[in-house]
Amino acid sequence: MIAIRETKSGWTLASSAIACFLMALVLLGFSNFAHAQNAPVTGSAGYVYRLDSGDKVQVTVYGEPDLSGPYDVDGSGFIRLPLVGQIQAAGLTLKEFEAAAEAKLSVKYLVNPKVSAEVTNYRPFSILGEVNKPGEYPYEDGMTALNAVALGGGFTYRADQDSVYVRRKGSAVEEKMPANEKTLVFPGDTVRVDERIF
């Protein structure tokens, strides 16, 4: 059995244990925060943003300003960099694209290249159905179903204003979602507003 006795500073063994426990909680919280900061960006269950045709990407090759600059993901899904030519981009996350670019550059041209990539202009999304101005619109970061409807000129008088149908890029299935600020819309999505049942 451990005897608890007061030290010269007035601390007890028990209070030292509590202090250690609290410090562990603080460190654990910081670790979880750091992990969250580095986690992939998601907007719905399992969603991770992947590049596709229509995206504009700022590519930075450290120490190589002639290779750095804005590049479009072309209709075939490639980004064309000087020296190395085309690099597959469609279907890749930014981290995957960075790794692919580094691999290509390291084959013949650079020793241990470092590449970073950032989407500066996202591919557009579409909104259809019971909105006043259906069509294709530029995507804005953090877009919600309500933002999408607003860009489409607002609901028509026939619209079901409680829900929207969203088809994610590359999917053949529409998903019914609430028409509110919690429903996120992503680049390449198609949003459809249905007619309400009278």
C-alpha positions in Angstrom: 0.0 0.0 0.0 1.3 3.4 -1.0 1.5 6.0 1.8 0.5 9.5 0.9 2.6 12.1 2.6 2.9 15.8 2.1 6.1 17.0 0.5 8.0 20.2 1.4 6.2 22.0 -1.5 2.8 21.1 -0.1 2.1 18.6 -3.0 0.9 15.1 -2.2 1.5 12.0 -4.2 -2.2 12.0 -5.0 -2.1 15.6 -6.4 0.9 14.7 -8.5 -0.9 11.8 -10.0 -3.9 14.1 -10.8 -1.5 16.6 -12.4 0.0 13.8 -14.6 -3.5 12.6 -15.6 -4.6 16.1 -16.6 -1.4 16.6 -18.6 -2.0 13.4 -20.4 -5.5 14.5 -21.3 -4.2 17.8 -22.7 -1.6 16.0 -24.8 -4.2 13.6 -26.1 -6.5 16.4 -27.0 -3.7 18.2 -28.9 -2.8 15.0 -30.8 -6.5 14.5 -31.8 -6.6 18.1 -33.0 -3.5 17.8 -35.0 -4.8 14.6 -36.6 -8.1 16.3 -37.5 -6.2 19.2 -39.1 -4.3 16.8 -41.4 -7.3 14.5 -42.2 -8.7 14.5 -45.7 -11.4 17.0 -46.4 -14.8 15.3 -46.3 -18.3 16.6 -46.8 -20.4 13.5 -46.7 -19.8 10.0 -45.5 -16.7 8.6 -47.2 -16.3 11.6 -49.5 -12.8 12.7 -50.4 -12.2 15.3 -53.1 -10.6 13.9 -56.3 -9.4 15.9 -59.3 -11.2 15.8 -62.6 -11.5 17.6 -65.9 -12.3 21.3 -65.4 -10.3 21.8 -62.3 -7.5 24.4 -62.3 -4.5 23.4 -60.1 -1.7 25.6 -58.8 1.4 23.3 -58.9 4.5 24.4 -57.0 7.8 22.6 -57.6 10.1 23.9 -54.8 13.2 25.6 -56.2 11.9 25.4 -59.8 9.9 28.5 -60.7 9.9 27.6 -64.4 8.0 24.4 -63.6 5.6 26.0 -61.2 2.3 27.7 -62.1 -1.4 27.2 -62.8 -2.4 24.1 -64.8 -5.8 22.8 -66.1 -6.9 19.3 -65.8 -7.7 18.7 -69.5 -10.6 16.8 -71.0 -8.6 13.6 -70.9 -7.9 14.0 -67.2 -4.2 15.0 -67.5 -2.1 17.9 -66.3 0.8 18.7 -68.7 4.0 19.9 -67.0 7.1 21.2 -68.7 9.8 18.6 -69.1 7.8 15.6 -68.0 4.7 16.0 -70.2 1.3 14.7 -69.1 0.6 13.4 -65.7 -2.7 11.6 -64.8 -4.7 13.8 -62.5 -8.4 12.7 -62.9 -9.4 10.4 -60.0 -6.5 11.3 -57.8 -6.5 13.3 -54.5 -4.1 16.2 -54.3 -1.6 14.2 -52.3 -1.7 11.4 -54.8 -1.1 13.8 -57.7 1.8 15.4 -55.8 3.4 12.0 -55.4 2.8 11.2 -59.1 4.4 14.5 -60.1 7.4 13.9 -57.8 7.9 10.4 -59.2 7.9 11.7 -62.8 10.3 14.6 -62.1 12.7 12.4 -60.2 13.1 9.9 -63.1 15.3 12.1 -65.2 15.2 15.7 -64.2 15.4 16.5 -60.4 16.9 14.9 -57.3 14.4 14.5 -54.6 11.8 17.0 -56.0 9.1 18.5 -53.7 5.8 19.2 -55.2 2.7 20.8 -53.7 -0.7 21.2 -55.4 -3.8 23.3 -54.6 -7.1 23.6 -56.5 -7.6 27.3 -57.3 -10.7 26.8 -59.5 -13.1 23.9 -59.1 -15.0 22.3 -61.9 -18.6 23.5 -62.1 -21.8 21.9 -60.7 -25.2 21.7 -62.3 -28.7 22.4 -60.9 -31.8 21.2 -62.6 -35.6 21.0 -62.1 -37.7 23.4 -60.2 -35.4 26.4 -60.1 -35.8 29.6 -62.0 -32.5 29.4 -63.8 -31.4 25.8 -64.2 -27.9 25.2 -65.6 -24.2 24.9 -64.9 -22.6 27.2 -62.4 -19.1 27.8 -61.0 -18.5 25.9 -57.8 -17.6 27.9 -54.6 -15.8 26.3 -51.7 -18.2 25.2 -48.9 -21.3 25.3 -51.1 -24.5 24.0 -49.7 -27.8 23.0 -51.2 -29.3 26.4 -50.4 -26.3 28.2 -52.1 -26.9 26.0 -55.2 -30.6 26.8 -55.3 -29.8 30.6 -54.9 -27.4 30.4 -57.8 -30.1 28.7 -59.8 -32.4 31.7 -59.3 -34.3 30.3 -56.3 -37.2 27.8 -56.1 -40.1 28.0 -58.5 -43.6 28.1 -57.0 -44.0 24.4 -57.8 -40.8 23.3 -56.1 -40.5 20.9 -53.2 -38.5 23.2 -50.9 -37.8 20.6 -48.3 -35.4 18.3 -50.2 -33.1 18.0 -53.2 -31.7 15.1 -55.2 -28.0 15.0 -55.5 -26.0 12.9 -57.9 -22.3 12.9 -57.1 -19.7 13.1 -59.9 -19.2 9.6 -61.3 -22.2 8.1 -59.7 -25.4 7.0 -61.5 -27.5 7.2 -58.3 -29.4 10.2 -57.0 -29.5 10.7 -53.2 -32.4 12.5 -51.6 -31.1 15.1 -49.1 -32.5 18.0 -47.0 -32.6 21.3 -48.8 -30.7 23.1 -46.1 -27.3 24.5 -45.1 -26.1 21.1 -43.9 -26.3 19.4 -47.2 -23.0 20.0 -49.0 -22.6 20.2 -52.8 -19.3 19.3 -54.4 -17.7 20.1 -57.8 -19.2 18.1 -60.6 -22.3 17.3 -58.7 -25.8 17.5 -60.2 -28.5 18.9 -58.0 -32.1 18.4 -58.9 -35.1 20.1 -57.3 -38.3 18.1 -57.7 -41.9 19.3 -58.0 -43.9 19.2 -54.8 -46.9 17.0 -54.5 -50.0 19.2 -54.2 
